[in-house]
Amino acid sequence: MSEIQQNELRAQIEQLRSQLTGDMFADMETRDKIHNLEMQLNGTKPGGQYIDCVGCGS
């Protein structure tokens, strides 16, 4: 993954974090998006993969 792609993912994560309200139920979808982006950033999941996490079944 290029540095530009990593920076784009980090920017998306920060933008999503700014939307968090502190309400667990209201934030669930946003936190899921953050988690998926972090997995791509950390190389845990290849980009574009349908199944997010084989281990936990997310």
Backbone as CSV, one residue per row, in Angstrom:
resi,resn,N_x,N_y,N_z,CA_x,CA_y,CA_z,C_x,C_y,C_z
1,MET,0.852,-1.167,0.000,0.000,0.000,0.000,0.900,1.234,0.000
2,SER,0.587,2.172,-0.854,1.419,3.364,-0.967,1.166,4.326,0.201
3,GLU,2.098,5.244,0.367,1.986,6.262,1.424,0.735,7.116,1.215
4,ILE,0.413,7.404,-0.041,-0.776,8.212,-0.352,-2.043,7.479,0.075
5,GLN,-2.105,6.175,-0.216,-3.261,5.376,0.182,-3.383,5.313,1.703
6,GLN,-2.256,5.156,2.386,-2.273,5.118,3.848,-2.768,6.435,4.416
7,ASN,-2.315,7.542,3.851,-2.762,8.856,4.320,-4.247,9.061,4.069
8,GLU,-4.750,8.559,2.946,-6.174,8.662,2.653,-6.994,7.864,3.664
9,LEU,-6.526,6.660,3.998,-7.220,5.845,4.992,-7.204,6.530,6.358
10,ARG,-6.054,7.080,6.740,-5.968,7.788,8.027,-6.925,8.982,8.068
11,ALA,-7.028,9.712,6.959,-7.926,10.861,6.887,-9.378,10.411,7.013
12,GLN,-9.726,9.299,6.370,-11.086,8.775,6.477,-11.394,8.354,7.906
13,ILE,-10.429,7.715,8.558,-10.616,7.279,9.946,-10.831,8.483,10.851
14,GLU,-10.018,9.503,10.701,-10.161,10.707,11.533,-11.494,11.404,11.286
15,GLN,-11.936,11.435,10.031,-13.210,12.059,9.708,-14.352,11.286,10.371
16,LEU,-14.277,9.955,10.341,-15.302,9.136,10.987,-15.255,9.301,12.505
17,ARG,-14.061,9.359,13.079,-13.948,9.541,14.537,-14.574,10.857,14.988
18,SER,-14.502,11.866,14.139,-15.092,13.159,14.501,-16.613,13.084,14.553
19,GLN,-17.199,12.043,13.978,-18.648,11.880,13.960,-19.171,11.090,15.162
20,LEU,-18.282,10.499,15.949,-18.716,9.691,17.086,-19.417,10.559,18.127
21,THR,-20.512,10.014,18.668,-21.328,10.763,19.619,-21.113,10.337,21.066
22,GLY,-20.548,9.149,21.256,-20.412,8.617,22.609,-21.538,7.660,22.952
23,ASP,-22.570,7.591,22.122,-23.687,6.667,22.293,-23.335,5.377,21.557
24,MET,-23.145,4.307,22.295,-22.683,3.049,21.731,-23.563,2.593,20.570
25,PHE,-24.856,2.674,20.723,-25.754,2.174,19.685,-25.769,3.085,18.469
26,ALA,-25.730,4.373,18.671,-25.711,5.318,17.559,-24.384,5.246,16.810
27,ASP,-23.307,4.921,17.504,-21.967,4.899,16.909,-21.583,3.552,16.306
28,MET,-22.424,2.556,16.453,-22.054,1.196,16.049,-21.634,1.124,14.580
29,GLU,-22.396,1.684,13.681,-22.070,1.617,12.253,-20.777,2.378,11.946
30,THR,-20.620,3.539,12.561,-19.415,4.337,12.343,-18.195,3.608,12.873
31,ARG,-18.308,3.005,14.049,-17.183,2.252,14.614,-16.829,1.046,13.744
32,ASP,-17.824,0.426,13.132,-17.565,-0.693,12.233,-16.777,-0.218,11.021
33,LYS,-17.135,0.931,10.469,-16.403,1.487,9.329,-14.965,1.811,9.717
34,ILE,-14.785,2.385,10.912,-13.440,2.705,11.401,-12.623,1.419,11.529
35,HIS,-13.223,0.404,12.101,-12.541,-0.883,12.284,-12.100,-1.464,10.944
36,ASN,-12.980,-1.431,9.949,-12.649,-1.968,8.632,-11.507,-1.183,7.987
37,LEU,-11.526,0.135,8.116,-10.451,0.956,7.556,-9.132,0.695,8.271
38,GLU,-9.187,0.527,9.595,-7.968,0.239,10.362,-7.388,-1.116,9.968
39,MET,-8.246,-2.093,9.692,-7.750,-3.406,9.255,-7.044,-3.278,7.914
40,GLN,-7.583,-2.477,7.000,-6.920,-2.263,5.719,-5.585,-1.554,5.929
41,LEU,-5.571,-0.539,6.784,-4.367,0.233,7.042,-3.267,-0.627,7.653
42,ASN,-3.649,-1.530,8.541,-2.682,-2.383,9.232,-2.348,-3.651,8.464
43,GLY,-2.979,-3.853,7.307,-2.709,-5.044,6.516,-3.377,-6.293,7.033
44,THR,-4.346,-6.129,7.921,-5.065,-7.267,8.470,-6.016,-7.852,7.444
45,LYS,-6.533,-6.989,6.576,-7.488,-7.405,5.567,-7.122,-6.759,4.239
46,PRO,-7.034,-7.543,3.188,-6.776,-6.938,1.885,-7.941,-6.049,1.475
47,GLY,-7.664,-4.922,0.862,-8.700,-4.019,0.407,-9.640,-4.694,-0.569
48,GLY,-10.935,-4.413,-0.460,-11.916,-4.970,-1.365,-12.376,-6.372,-1.022
49,GLN,-11.876,-6.925,0.052,-12.288,-8.265,0.446,-13.681,-8.205,1.037
50,TYR,-14.550,-9.125,0.638,-15.938,-9.119,1.121,-16.002,-9.488,2.603
51,ILE,-15.308,-10.542,3.000,-15.321,-10.963,4.400,-14.291,-10.151,5.145
52,ASP,-14.735,-9.419,6.175,-13.850,-8.518,6.890,-12.851,-9.252,7.768
53,CYS,-13.311,-10.237,8.502,-12.436,-10.905,9.458,-12.802,-12.376,9.539
54,VAL,-11.936,-13.221,9.070,-12.233,-14.650,9.073,-12.295,-15.183,10.496
55,GLY,-11.419,-14.684,11.375,-11.344,-15.189,12.743,-12.591,-14.933,13.558
56,CYS,-13.165,-13.720,13.433,-14.322,-13.400,14.267,-15.617,-13.422,13.471
57,GLY,-15.543,-13.553,12.143,-16.741,-13.643,11.325,-17.439,-12.336,11.083
58,SER,-16.785,-11.217,11.348,-17.402,-9.903,11.133,-17.740,-9.701,9.676
